[in-house]
């Protein structure tokens, strides 16, 4: 049974907080509802963190002892910030509040009670590097070093093991969904997983995910511990509840063993991390797991203008399942968001460059603008145009186009055709080949004098006994025909490189999509050297430079990496069906729904200006030029909300 809240002792030195004045009505209701289960649906930009901070303060103001409060967050930084702000409000320390991540809290309990699960008092928690090292050793001990190709690298093995803990899937189900290239290795991977768990138990080790797994075991298998911890933490608050996985949701349910004073705060419309194991069902099923839940909606947005929120509301209105809410702002006026259709991907890129330049001329710093996209490779063409225009940028989520090893690999084929004396590119190509070592590569590049021709190089390669060198010579021979288009040359290079890619990188499906997009980018180029020169202009500032507070740079970001952030002006590119939502999501209703939530998250990052762009035509390997309709999430929106326009690009 829930215990009554103690009366508040008079503290003459404490600050008197006027909660009604400091909070809007919905926030006030969330802050002052203490008993029973509460689900706070916190819309984008609605003051979620402020609500949690004031509720911490209000609990203590009402006489709850700080050590009876548990605050669960997804980063230590978030927990520290909330506790620090609440302490400042109260003008007293809150060091006794248990605040931190699910993993850190479970670690704390397992240190005390781990012996009940058979763990020694001094068990060790492995970091990711230790985990990968152990998996590599086990793979070698099991004789799987030559288990056939493809076989996961140690980094990917660790990801697979982690996925098993967090995604509620069998190993076969996980491989089929996320790693189909490894399905043929299922028996070997089962052996590795079993050996890994046995070795951890033998050595008294836990990995990061074991903290959650064993935390749940502790609470579910040992009723006295479950009761003790539930009675200790009489008030539980969980931030970003839409991002919890099944283990984390079960931990919350188990902790509410002797009471139901659980407040979950989150936004179902921002549940976008299923690939990490987050389960959308957790926030939707909270009222079922906690009967009598009081649902409070935070709908007043403090970030965006109303025209932007109208678009966001309309996007999410089409969701099959949601907590209905309608974001509103006191900033009623502002430019109406625009949906631009361009002729091609490159026109899309040049439109962004032109708009960025115009906003910069109007006085808006680059640091207050962002370009958002569904997948990292969607920005490749834009990166080329930004470099040409001399606009500094930083990319978050995925690799910068020209920093990717597989991009450099494929371009090396074209570089040696364009310049047979390019020793670096020759060396890169030769080192890709099976059975070719540094000595052979050095022997070849030493022969490349200032007068060397491609024919000389090919003659030498054809005369070698290694089949890989002769096959490379044949591939380059087909590339050098001056009558071929750049697209056909890249496709020929890709045909030779793809088997090497598959054997070299175990995430080759993703890298192959990048390369196919590179082929598409070449469609606007007629001449090989012009293409290569555009790709080798001076790159934007380094990471060290742009992280200086005074540096002004444009943000390029995947939407996943942009969640929680905001900019004055936001451009969403590639808003076309098949790209956003992605093709693979169109046959899966749950994945299509998550894509819709991604679009909602992207739109709600904008404070003042929202520009959405899609190219009407694009090149796809295997299909050639294809027509792109606008994203289904936008196509049916009223023109009064999102104005469609044909792009007019002015250079300069």
N, C-alpha and C positions, 0 to 999 in steps of 0.2 A: 504494500500500500504506500502511496505517496505520503511523505511527511509534510506537516504544515510548515510554511515559511516562518522563520523566527521574526519577531518584531524588531524593528531597526533601532539600535541604541543611538542616542543623541551624540553626534560628534561635532562639537562647535567649530573644529578646524576644517571640516569637510565642505566642499563647494556644493551649494544647492543648485541642482540642475533643473531647469524648466523644460521638461521633456516635451510638453505640448508645443512650446514655442520653437524648439530646436528641430522638430520632426514634422513631416506631413502626416495627415490622418492615418494613412495605411501603415507608414513606418511606426507611428505611435502605437497602433494596435498590435503590431508585431513585437515591439519592444516590451510592452506591458502585459502581454499574454504569457503568463509564466507556467501555469499548471496544464498538464495534458499535452498530447501531441499537436504540433503546429507545423504546417507546411507553408513556407513563404515562397511564393512564385515571384521572383525578382526579375522584372523585365530589364532589358539592356539599358544601362545608364540610369538605373532607378535608385541608386544609393544603397546597394546591398551591403557594402562594407560598413557604411555609416550605421545602418540598422543593427548589424551585429555588434559593433562597438558600443552603441548606446544600450543594447540589451545586456551586454556584460556589465556595464556600469549600473544599470537598473537593478539587476539581480543583487549586486552587492549593496546597493542603496536600500534594498528591501530586506536586508539582513541575512542573505545567503552567504555562507562562509566561502571565500574564494576557493578553498581546496575541495569544495563540493561541485565545482564547475569543470566540465570537460569540453574543450573547444577543438574540434577536428577540422583540419584544413588540408590543402594539397601541397603547400610549401611551408617550410619553417618561417620564411620571410613574412608570409601572410599572417601567420599566427603571432609572430613578434610584433608586427605593425598593429594588429587589432588590440593586443594586450597593452602595448605602449600607449595607444590613443585612449583606451578606456582608463588607464592609470592616470593619464593627464587630466581627463575629465573629472575623476574622483579626487585627484590630488593625493593619491596614496598608491603604494606599490601593489601589484597583483601577481607577485611571483609565485604564489601558491596555486594559482589556476593551472590546471594541467592543459596546456595548449600545444598543439603540434600536429604533425602528419599522422595518418593511420599507422604508418610503419614505425615511427619513433615511439608512439604510445604503446604499440604491441611489444617493441623492444624493451621498454621499461617494465612491462608486466612479465615478459619472459625471463628477464634477468632475475626476477624474484621467484617466479613459479615454474621455470623451465624444467626443473628436476621432475616435476609431475609427468612430463612428457618424455623423460629419459635423457634429457640434455644435461651435461655437466654445468656447474655454476659458471665456469669460465668459458662457455661456448663462444665461438668466433663467428662474426658476420663477414662473409666474403663480399668484397666489392665486385663490380662487373669484370675487372681485369683478372681477379683471382678465379672467378667463376669460369671465365673463358679458358684460363690456363688449365684448370682441372678437367674441363671437357676435352681439351686438346690431348691431355695425357691419357684420358680414358679411351678416346678414339684410337690412339696409338696402341694401347694395351690390348684392345679388342681386335686389333689387326684390321682396322677399317681405314687406314691411311690410303689404301688403294681399293676402296670399296666400289669404285666406279664413279663415273661422272654423270650428272653433277652430285656432289656431296657437300653439305653445308660446311662453311668455314666455322671456326670456333665462335666468331661473333654472331653468326646466324644461328648456330646451335643454341647459344644462350638466349636469343630472342624466342626460339621455338619453345624451349623449356619454360621461359617466362610466360609465354602465351598459354601454355597448358595450365598454369596456376591461375591465370587471370581471366580467361575467356570462356570457361565452362564448356570446353570442347574436348573430344577425344583427340589423340594424336593424329589419327587418320582424318578426322573432321577438320582439324586445324590445318593440316597440310593441304587438303583439298580446297579450303577456302583461301588461305593466305600464301601457301608455298607449293603450288601444284607441281613445280619442277622437281620436287623431292619425293613425290609419292612412291616412286619405284624403290626408294631407300627406306620405306616404312619399317621393315623388319630390323634393319641395322639401327635406325633411330630409336626403336623401342628398346633395343639392347643398351644403347648409350644412356637413355633416360633412366632405365632401371639401375644401371651401374652407378650413375651419378647420384641417385637418391641413396643407394646403399653406402657409397663412399662418404657422403655427407654425414650419415648416421654414425658410421664407424669412427670418423675423425672429430665428431662434435662440431660440425659446421652448419651454418645456415646461410642461404643467399637472401637477397633482398625480398623476394617474394615469399620465402619461408616465414618471414616475420608475420605476414598476414595469415598464411595457411596455419601456422602454429598458434597464432593468437586466437584464431577461430576454434581450433582444437581445444585450446586451454579453456575457453569459455563454454564450449558445448559439452565437453567430456567431464568437466569438474565443477559440479554444481556449487560447492562451497566457495570456490573462487569467483564464479559468476555472480553469486549473491553478494559477496564481499565488495566486488568492484561496482556492482549496480547500486548498492547502498551508499558507497563512497561518493559516486558521481551522480548526484540527484538531479542535475541539470546538464543536459547534453545538447550541444549545438554543432551542426555539421554544415560547413561551407561547401559551395559548388556541388550540391548533392547529385545533380544530373551527370556528373563525371565519375560517380562511384561505380565500382565493379561489383560483382555478386558477393565477393568476399567481404568487401567493406560494408555493403548493406547488411549482410548477416551479422557482422560485428556490432553494428548499431542496434539491430534487433535484440541480440543477446545481452547487450549492456542495459537494455530497458527491461530487465528481468523483474525488478521489484517496483518499478514505476514506469510511467509513460511520458515523462517530461523531456521529450525530444523535439527540438526544433531543427528541421531540415530546411536549408535555404538554397535555392537554385532556380534555374530557368530551363524548363523542358525544351523551349525553342532554341536553346544554345547547347543541346546535347549533340556534340559533333566528334566525339573521340572513341567511337566503337572500335577502331583499329587498335586502340591501346587497351581495350577490354571494358571500357565504360558501357554500362547497360541502361539504355533509355527506359526500360521497364521499371527500374528502381524508383524513379521519381513519379512515374505514373501510378505505380502500385502502392506508394507510401500510405494513402488513406486505407487501403485494404489491409495492410500489415498492421496499421495502428488505427483500429476503429475509433471513431469519434474525433478524427483529425480535424482541426480548424484550419481552413485554407485562407490565407491572406495574400492578396495580390498587390504588388508594388508596380503601379502603371505610370506614375509620373516620371518622365525622362528628363534628366538634367543635362543632356549632352547635345541632342540634335534639334533641328528646326522641325516644325510640324509637317511640312511637305515631305521631308525625308522619312519621318515616322509613318506617314500615311502609306508610303510605298512599302515599308517594312511590315506594317500591319496587314497590308493586302497580300504580300508574299506568303506570310505564315497562315493567313486565313484558309489557304488551300490545303493545310496539313490534315491528314486523316485523323490523327489523334493528338490532342493538345489540351492544355488548360487555357480556355478562352480568356484573352485579355486584350486590351487596346491601349497601346502606348500613347501618351499625350504629353505635350510640352507647353510651357508658358511662352516659348519663343514661337509665336504663331506664324510669323512671316519668314520668308526666305525663298531663294530660287527653287523652282520646281526641278526635280531630278529629270535627267535626259537619257534616253536610250538611243545611242548612235549605231547606225549600220554603216560599215565601211565595205569597200569592194573586196579587200584582201586583208590578210594578216599584217602585211607591211603597212598598209594604209591605217590600220588600227594603231600600229606602233607610232607612225608619224603623227597621227591625231593626238595621241597622248603627249608626245614631245611638244607639239604646237600649243596644246592647252596648258601644259606645265610652264612653258616659256611665258605665255600670256599672264598666268596667275603670278609668276615671279615678277613680271614687269609691273603688275598692280600692287606689289609689295608683300605678297605672301611668301614666306621663306619655304625652301624646299622641305625643310624638316617638318612642316605642317601639312605635307601632302603625302599620299601613299597610293600605290597601284597594287590591287589585290587580285589574286587568281586562284583557280581551283587546284591546279597542279603545277609543280615547280617548272616543268618544261614549257608551260604556257608563256613564260616571260623571255624565252630565248631571243626571239626576233626583236623584242623591245630593248633588250640589253644592247644589241648591236647598234640600234638607232640612238640610244642614250649616249653610248660611247662616241659615236660620230658627232653628236650634237654638243659634246663636252659637258653633259649634265652629270654630276657625281651622284652615285646611288649606292645603297647597300641592300643586299638581298637576304631575306630571312626565310628559311624553309627550303631545303634542297640546296644544290650547288649552283654557284654562278656558272653560267653557260661555259665560259672558256676555262674554268678551273676543273672541269670534269675529265677524268682520265680517259673515259671511253670516247668523249668528243675529240680529245687530242689524238687518240689512236686512229680514228677514222680519217681525220683531217690529214694525218701523216701520209696517207696514200696520195692525196691530191698535192701535198707539198713537194713530194719527191718528183712528181710528174712536172710540176711547175718549175722546180729548181733542183735538178739532179745532184747539185753539190751541197744540198742541205744535210749535213752530217747528222744533226740532231734528230731530224725526222727519219732518216735511214736507220739510225740506231734504235729509235722507238719501234719502227716496224719490225726489224730483225729480232729484237728482244721479245716480241709477241709470239714468235714462231716456236713450236715445240722442237726440242732438241738443239736449239741454237743458243749458244752461250755468249758471254761477253767477248771471249777471245775471237770467235768467228765474226762477231759484229765489228770488233775493232779492226780485224784483218781486212774486212770489206771497206770500212770507212777510210782507212789509211790509203786506199787506192784512189779515192775521189780527189783528184787534183783540180786546179782551177779551170781546166779545160774539159773536165769530164762531161759526157753526154749521157742521156738516159739510155741510149743504145749500148754504150760501154757498160753501164751498170747491169743492164739486163743480160748482156752477153756473159758477164762474170757469173751472175746468179744461175743462168741456164747450164753453165758448165760445172756446177757443184753436184756432188753425189747425193746431198740431202734432199729428199722429196719436197720438204717444206720450202726450200729456197727456189726450187724450180716452179712450184705452184705459185709463189709470190710473183715470180717473173711473168708467168702467164697472166695473172690478174692485172699487173701493171701494164703489160702489153695491150690489154683490152682497154685500159683507161686512157692511153695516150693518143688515141684517134682524135684529131682536132675537130672532126665533124660531129662528135657526140655533144649532147647537151650536158650541162652541169648536173642536172638531176640524174641522167642516165649514168654518168660517171660515178656519182656517189652511190647509186644503187649497185653498180658493179663492185665498187669497193666494199660495200656492206655485205654483198654476197660472199666475198672472201673472208671478211672480218667476223661475220656472225658466229661461225663455229669456234673461233678463237675467243670471242666474247663469252660464249656459253661455258667454255672451259676455264676461263680466267676469273669470272665474277659470278658468285652464286645468286646475286640479285639481277641476273641478266634480263628478266622480263621488263623490269622498270627501265634499265639502261637501253634496251632495244627500243622502247617507246621514245626515249630521248633522241636516239639516232634517227628514227623515222621522222621525227619532227624537224631535225636538222635537214634532212632531205627536202622536206616541204619548204623550209626557209629559202633554199637555193632556187626556188621556182622563179623568183624575180631577177636572178642574175643570168646574164648571157656569157660572161667571161670569167674564167677561172681565177685569174690574178686579182680582179676586182673583188671577188668574193673573199679570197684569202686576205687581202689587204684590209677589208672591213673588219675581219675577225681579229686582226693583230694590231689594231690601233692601241695606243696607250690605255691600259685598263683604268677604271675608276680608282679613287683613293683606297689605300689599304684600310684594313679593319682598325689598325691603331690610329690612323688619322681621323677616321670618321667618328670614333668614339669620343673624341675631344668635345667638350660641351659647346665650343664655339663653332664647330664645323657644321655646315649646312649641306644636307644630302637628302635625296629623294628615297623614300622607303619602297622597296619592292618586297612583297610578302605573300606567301600562301595564306589562305584564310585561317587555316588551323593555327599558324604562328601569330596571327593578328588578333586573336580573341583576347578581350580584355583591354585592348588599346583603342586609341581614337586619334583622328586627324581632322583638320578643318576641311580638307578636300580629299575625296576618295574616288579613285577610278577603279571600276571592276571590269576586267577585260575577259575576252573569250566567253561572253555570256550567251553561248550558243548551245542548242540541244546537241548532245553527243560529247560536248566538252564540259558543260555545266548545266544539267547533270551529265556525268560521264557516261559513256556508252554502256559500261559494265553494270551501272546501277539501274538501267532502264528495265531490266528483266527481274529486278528484285525490289518489291514494294518497300521493304524496310530501308534498303540503301537509298532508294529514290527519296524517301522521306528525310533521311539524314542530309542528302544533298540540298533539299529545300531549306533545312535549318541552316546549312552553310551559307546559302544566299542571304538569309535573314541576318546572320551574324555579320556578313560582309557589308550589307546596307547600313546596319546600325553602328558601324565604325565611324561614319561621316557626321561631322558636326554642322557644316554649313552648305557644302556642295557635294552632290553625288552624281557621278557620270558613269553610265553603264554602256559598254561597247561590245559589239560582236562583228566579225567579218562575215560577209555573205557567202564568200567563196574561200575554200581552202583546199590544199593538196593533201591527200592521204595515200600513203603507200598501199598499193594493191587496188585502190579505187580511183586514183587520179584526182581530178578536180571535182569537188563535191559542193553542193549547195547547203548552207547552214541556216536553218530557221532560228529565230531567237529562242532563248531558253524558255521551256514550258512554264517556268515559274514567273516569267515576265510577260509572255505573249498575250495573255488575256487581261492584263491590268488595264483599267480605264485610262484613256489618254489624258484625262484631267489629273491623273497622279504621276504618270511617267510619259513624258512627251517623246514620241519617236521622231528621229531626224536622220536625214542622209548627211554624211560627213562632208564638210568642205574644208580641205586642208590647205592652209596657207603656210608656205615655207618662210623661214627666217626667224 
